[in-house]
Amino acid sequence: MSEHGKIEICLVTSRGGRRWIIPKGNPMRGLSPCDVAALEAREEAGVIGRVLDYRLGEFTLRARKRKCRIAVYPLIVEQQLSHWLEAGERRLRRCDLETACNLVGSRSLAELLETIDWNRLRQLLDMSPDRLSA
């Protein structure tokens, strides 16, 4: 959420720099989906925070000639790093929902963003006991 209480979408460019996507990764042995989401957000976007164990939905993406289903989880951003692992390979943009839907390079991701129950997410954020105020 922004300092004005609006939910923001964190986008990064693909490694080739041509498409806007959300930070994402593959399942990792020994890590929960939420832990993987937090790790990938840090590596790809330089954001540190807490992932809510609430699956927003999923979208499909073609990667290496395979169709992959990507589960999406919300992250409460607590810190933005000035330097991070993939900073030299990607651009970062935090934006509102409408802008994100227009920028993302995946129709499936744009459709997911448009169908997420954002009011439910706001309720979860309000109920989250150790949520940091922005």
QUILINMO-V25554 format. One record per residue. N is the residue number from 1. RES is the residue in one small letter. SS is DSSP state (A for helix, B for strand, O for the rest). Layout:
n=N res=RES ss=SS
n=N res=RES ss=SS
This chain:
n=1 res=m ss=O
n=2 res=s ss=O
n=3 res=e ss=O
n=4 res=h ss=O
n=5 res=g ss=O
n=6 res=k ss=O
n=7 res=i ss=O
n=8 res=e ss=O
n=9 res=i ss=B
n=10 res=c ss=B
n=11 res=l ss=B
n=12 res=v ss=B
n=13 res=t ss=B
n=14 res=s ss=O
n=15 res=r ss=O
n=16 res=g ss=O
n=17 res=g ss=O
n=18 res=r ss=O
n=19 res=r ss=O
n=20 res=w ss=B
n=21 res=i ss=B
n=22 res=i ss=O
n=23 res=p ss=O
n=24 res=k ss=O
n=25 res=g ss=O
n=26 res=n ss=O
n=27 res=p ss=O
n=28 res=m ss=O
n=29 res=r ss=O
n=30 res=g ss=O
n=31 res=l ss=O
n=32 res=s ss=O
n=33 res=p ss=A
n=34 res=c ss=A
n=35 res=d ss=A
n=36 res=v ss=A
n=37 res=a ss=A
n=38 res=a ss=A
n=39 res=l ss=A
n=40 res=e ss=A
n=41 res=a ss=A
n=42 res=r ss=A
n=43 res=e ss=A
n=44 res=e ss=A
n=45 res=a ss=A
n=46 res=g ss=O
n=47 res=v ss=B
n=48 res=i ss=B
n=49 res=g ss=B
n=50 res=r ss=B
n=51 res=v ss=B
n=52 res=l ss=B
n=53 res=d ss=B
n=54 res=y ss=B
n=55 res=r ss=B
n=56 res=l ss=B
n=57 res=g ss=B
n=58 res=e ss=B
n=59 res=f ss=B
n=60 res=t ss=B
n=61 res=l ss=B
n=62 res=r ss=B
n=63 res=a ss=B
n=64 res=r ss=O
n=65 res=k ss=O
n=66 res=r ss=B
n=67 res=k ss=B
n=68 res=c ss=B
n=69 res=r ss=B
n=70 res=i ss=B
n=71 res=a ss=B
n=72 res=v ss=B
n=73 res=y ss=B
n=74 res=p ss=B
n=75 res=l ss=B
n=76 res=i ss=B
n=77 res=v ss=B
n=78 res=e ss=B
n=79 res=q ss=B
n=80 res=q ss=B
n=81 res=l ss=O
n=82 res=s ss=O
n=83 res=h ss=O
n=84 res=w ss=O
n=85 res=l ss=O
n=86 res=e ss=O
n=87 res=a ss=O
n=88 res=g ss=O
n=89 res=e ss=O
n=90 res=r ss=O
n=91 res=r ss=O
n=92 res=l ss=B
n=93 res=r ss=B
n=94 res=r ss=B
n=95 res=c ss=B
n=96 res=d ss=O
n=97 res=l ss=A
n=98 res=e ss=A
n=99 res=t ss=A
n=100 res=a ss=A
n=101 res=c ss=A
n=102 res=n ss=A
n=103 res=l ss=A
n=104 res=v ss=B
n=105 res=g ss=O
n=106 res=s ss=O
n=107 res=r ss=A
n=108 res=s ss=A
n=109 res=l ss=A
n=110 res=a ss=A
n=111 res=e ss=A
n=112 res=l ss=A
n=113 res=l ss=A
n=114 res=e ss=A
n=115 res=t ss=A
n=116 res=i ss=O
n=117 res=d ss=O
n=118 res=w ss=A
n=119 res=n ss=A
n=120 res=r ss=A
n=121 res=l ss=A
n=122 res=r ss=A
n=123 res=q ss=A
n=124 res=l ss=A
n=125 res=l ss=A
n=126 res=d ss=A
n=127 res=m ss=A
n=128 res=s ss=O
n=129 res=p ss=O
n=130 res=d ss=O
n=131 res=r ss=O
n=132 res=l ss=O
n=133 res=s ss=O
n=134 res=a ss=O
